[in-house]
C-alpha cells in the first residue's frame, strides 16, 4: 500500500511542479461564447463581484448584474423582478433532505435527478467563482450537499460540494465551493470534513476528484496536514503505519503520502520509510489551536448527522 501510494504521490508532485513553471496560455473565445459581462450578482443581502464568466443563457449572460434568489437560486435580470419573486417564492431552504443540523448550521442533501433545475442553477452560480468547473447541466448523476446558516428568514446558502452517486474511483467530492462572503471563516474545512464524515459512514476511503485546482490543492493540503498533526498528537504507539492512518481518518493512502512528502514528514533510510512527527510542527499546531480556542468551532459533530448511505437505502 505504501509503495504504491508513494510512487503515485511522487508522480503527482512532479506534475504539480511542472505546472507551476508553465506559462498560462491565453484562452480564445470559441464560437457562440459570450463575453464575461456579468460583473456582480445580488444574492440575499450580499452584492458579490463575479470572478469568472458563467454560461448563463444569452439574455442573462449579457447583463452586468444578475439577481439571484438565495433560496431557490432562480436568476433574474432586474431588481424589480427579483423583489416580486422574493415576495412570492415559497422556498426557505434548499430542496431535498436536511441531514445535519447543529445550532444555526444545516446541511441538505439534494439529488440532481429529483431537483434538476435547482442543481443546474447552483452550478451556474458556482462557475462565477470557479475557473475550472465544467459541469453545468448534466447534474442527474450527482448528489449535492448544501451548507447553510439558519436565521428567522430561512436557511442561507454558504457553500456546497457535489459528488458522483457512483464513482468508480471512490471520489467523495467532485466540486466544492464556499461563496465569497463566507470565505476564510472555516466553512471550507467544514465542507471537506463533512465529505470525509460521509465516506467513513459508508465504510470507504475518501479522496477529492483529481486534478485539484491550485486553490483546491492548497485547501486540501492544509486540511490533510492539520488532521495528520491531530492524529499524531493523539496516537501514542511507537509504530505509525500509513494503513492505520488511512483507516482511522478515512483518507486515501495516496493523499496521506503526498501530504507527508510535501511537509517533510517522511524519510527513507536503509530501505525503510519512516513517518516523522516533527515536534516543531506539532508545537505550532498546538499554538494555533490555543489561539483559536475562543472562536466558533467549524467541525462536524457526528451525533447530529442523520444520514443513511444511498446503497443501504436501496437495499431496504
MOCORPE-V629580 format. One record per helix or strand of 2 or more residues. SS is the DSSP state (H for helix, E for strand). FROM is the first residue (numbers start at 1). LEN is the number of residues. If there is no record, write none. Layout:
SS:FROM:LEN
SS:FROM:LEN
This chain:
H:2:20
E:40:4
E:46:4
H:58:4
E:65:4
E:75:2
H:79:10
E:97:6
E:105:7
H:116:12
E:142:10
E:154:11
E:171:3
E:175:4
H:180:3
H:187:16
E:206:3
H:214:21
H:242:8
H:253:10
E:266:4
E:272:4
H:279:13
H:302:3
H:310:6
